[in-house]
Amino acid sequence: MIVPKSSDLLHLGTCASRRLRWVHADVCDSARALGLSHLCGPAAGLVLAEALGGVALLGSELTEADESLSLRMRVSGPVEGVLVETARDGGLRGYPHMKVLNELDDQEEVVTAPALGDRAEVQVIRSVPGRIVSYASLEVRPATVAATIERYYADSLQRQVFVALSATTYEGYIDLARALLIECPKDGHRREYDRLRRRADDGSLLEALEAAPGVSALFEELGLRDVRMEMPRPLRFACRCSAARAETTLSALSPEEFEEMAAAGRPAEIHCHMCGKSYTVPAARLAALRAARGSAGHEERGSEC
């Protein structure tokens, strides 16, 4: 699949006079590309888009160059769950457990709440290659991505935030996917934080998030004119899978399973769950791997003698 250049961005900053911190993520291009790659219906595509927005917000906490963060939600609703991941370099990937939800996809207005249900078991894992940096396990009710992010900050980071997420579709494709997090530090202006939270609760903040042509315009609409922004970080749909990595998954097969596959004389198809891409291992390559396995096994038996 050809993926056009992404215009997705992660913005971080503060409201100086009110001492509030904020994070804004636009993940529309990434959500659209992943939804197409996984052949998601409208409902599952929206769930994936919201989850990508949420994990992009969490990605603002990553500090090490090769660090990544994964958000796993197992939910009581028919989508069953979603797994998304972000890397420090802005790479986003993930998938919903169920890709097509016929009873929800045919609705005139498709929303995520019925797909997610009322309960979620959540894991948030920060890691670098070979090491887990932190792990959090939560139970969240209702099973929304926004509630999950807020709960993670409150329970695991001991910080107070609220989150607004918006994902919309047009003719079955993701049209918009944005996320906003507002944090009130210990010295933050609590009255101003509560004012913004009320706007989130009454829906007007969500309307501004959807309609604003940019971050500056959003904060103008919210009445925040002393906003300071860091240099934006690019976000994009990116998976770490490759033909070589796909081939290594064959090592997880039992000797009997691998022997049966190689002996069939047909190519093997290996599917990446995180991005939807498929890789083909030619029959000749399977035969070579089979021979290498046999040689290695013979040498091992010889050394035991």
N, C-alpha and C positions, 0 to 999 in steps of 0.2 A: 504494500500500500504506500502511495506517495503522500507524505504529510507536508502541507505547506508550512512555511516559516511561521512560528508562533509569535503572537503579539502579547502573550500573557505576561503579567508582571506582578511582583510582590513589592508593595510599598510599606515602609515602616516610618514611624515618626512620633512626634509628641505635640500636644497642645500646651505651649509654653506657659501661659499665664494660669492655666487651670491644672497644670501638672498631671495631665492624663497621657497615657501611652496608647497608640493605636497601630493596627496592622490591617492592610487592605490587600486582597488578592483577587486578581482577575484570571480565571482559569478556563475561559470559554473555549479557546482553541484546543487545549489539551483534552477537555471533557468531550468535545465534539469528535476529535480524532480517536480517542479511546472507545467511545460509544460505537463509532462506525467499525472499528477494528473488532470489537466483540459482538457486533450485530445485535446491539441492545435495542429493545423496544423502548417506547417513550418513558414508561415508569422506571424501569431499571436504569435507563440513561440519566434520568433526573437524580436518582439515588446516587449514582456514580459521580455526577457533576457536583452535588452537594458535598459528598465525601472528599472529593479532590479539593474543593474550596476549604473544607475544614482542615485537611492535612497540610495544605499550603500555609494556613495560619500557624499551625504547630511547627512548621518548618522554620519559622522566624526564630525559634529557640536554638536551632542547630549552630554549633560553633566550630567544629572541626571540619577540615576540608573534605574528608571522605566519610563524613557522618551521614546517616540516613535515619528516617523515622517512619514507622509503619503504624497504621491505625486499622485494627481489625474489629468489626462489629458483627456479632451473631445475633440476629433479631427474630422476634416472634412472628413478624409479618411474612407474606409470601415471597419476598425477595430473598429471604433466609439469611442474608448477610452481605457484607461488602468488605473488601480488603484494598486499601490504598497505601501508597508509599511516596515519600518525597525525599530527595537528596539535597545536600547542602548546595550543590551546583544548580538546583532548580529543576532537576528531572522529576517528573511525575508519572506514575503508572498505577494500575490497579484494575479490579474487576468486581462486579456484583456476582453473587452466587447463582442467581437465576437471571437469565438474560431477557426472557420474554414473559410477560404477565398478562395473558390475554384478557382476564377479567378487569384489569385496570387500564391496559393500553387502549381499549376501545372507548373509554370515558371521554365525554366532551371536554372536561377539564382534568388533566392529569396532574396529580400532586403526589408527594412522597410519603405522607403520613400513613395511608392505608398499606403501602408496600412495606414499610418498616415495622409497623405494629406498635405495641405498647411497652415492650421490654427489650433491652439490649444487654448482652454480655460483651464487654469491651476490653481489648488489650491495646496499650500504647507502648511501643518498644523503640527506644533509641539505641543505635548500634554503630559501630565501626567494624571493618573487616576483622573477624576473629574475636570480637568482644562485644557484649551487651553493656551499654552505658547506663541505661535505666529501663525498668519495666514497671508498668502499672496495670492493674486489673480492676475494672469497675463494673457495677451494674447500674444501668441508667433507665429511668422511666420519666417521660415517654422516650421511645427509641428514636430520638432525633439527633442529627449530627451536631446541631447547635448546642443542645443540652449536654451532649457527650464532651464537647470541647470545654464548656463552662465547668463541668464536673471535674474534668482532668486538672484544670488550672486550680480549682478550689481544693481538691483533695490531695493531689500529688505535688503541686508547686506552691500551695498556700498563697495563692494570689487571686484577686477578685477581678473577673472579666465578665462581659456579656458579648454574645456573638449574634450577628445577623447574616443569614445565608439566603441567596436568591439564585434559583436556577429555573429557566423557562425554556420551552420548546416552541418551534415553529415548523409545522408540517412534519412532525416526528423527529426533528433534529434539534440538538442543543442550540439555542439562540443566545443565551446569556448565562453566565455562571460567575457570580461574584460573592465575596465573603468579606466581612468586616468584624474586627475585634476591637473593643474598647476596654482598656484596663485602668483601674483606679488604684495607684500605688498608695502606700500608707500616708504619704504627704499630699495625695491628690485632692482635688476639689470635689468633695462628695456630693454637694448639691448639684453641680454641673453634671457629674456622672449619673446621678439619679434622673436628671432631666432628659439626658440622652437615652437612658434605659426606658423611660416612659414612652419615648418616641419609638423605641423598638417594640414595646408592648402594644402600642396602638396602631402599628403598621406604617406610620409615616416615615420612619427611618428606612424601612425596607423599600418603600416607594422611591425615596431619594437615592438609595443604593442602585436601584434598577434604572432610574431615569438619568442620573448624572453622567455627563459625557467624560468625566475624568475625576481624579481624586480631589483636586482643588475645588472643582464645582460641587462635589459632594459635601465637603466641609463648609463651603459657603452656604449651602442649603441648610446645613445643620446649625448654622450660627457660630461656627468656629473659624475665626479669621486670623489667628496667630499660630497656624499650624506650621511645624517644622518637619521637613521630610529628609530622610536619608536617600542616598542614591538607590534607585529601584533595582531589584534583582530580577533577571529574566527567569521565567518559568516555561517549561515545555514538556510535552509528552516525550518521554525517553525511557527505554527499558534496557537493562543490562544483559538481556539475553543475546545469544549469538549461536552460530552453527556449532562452534567448538563447545560451548556450554551445553547446548542441546545434546551433543554426542555424549558428554560425560554423564548425562542422566541415565544412559543405558547401563552404567555400572551399578545402578540400584536394582537392576533386575537379578533374579536368582539365576544361577548357571543353567537351570532347566529352561527358564523362560527365554533367556538369551539364545540358547541353542536352538530352541524351536523357531524363534524369529529369524535367525541367520539361516537356518536350514530351509526355510520357506522360499528363499531366493527372490524375495520381493523387497522394495525399499521400505524403510520405517518412517512413519510420520510422527514427529514430536511437536507437541503444541505447548506454547508458553501461556500459562493461565494469566499472567500479569498483564500482558499486552495483546494477546490474541494472535500473535504471529505463529506460523507453522514452519517447521524445518523438515527437510527430507534427507535421510541418510541413505545413500544409494546401496543397492544390494552388494556391489563390489566392495564398498567400504565395510559393510557388515561382515562380509566374508573375511576381510583382512583383520578386523577386530576379533573375529572368532578364532582365526589362526593365532593371533597374538595371545589371546586368552589361553588357548591350548598349550602354546609354548611356555607361557609363564607357569601354568599348572604343572607341566612336565618338569620344569626346572625346580619348582618348589618340592615336588615329590622326590626328585633326585637328591636335593639337599637334606631331606629328612632321612633318606637311607644312609 
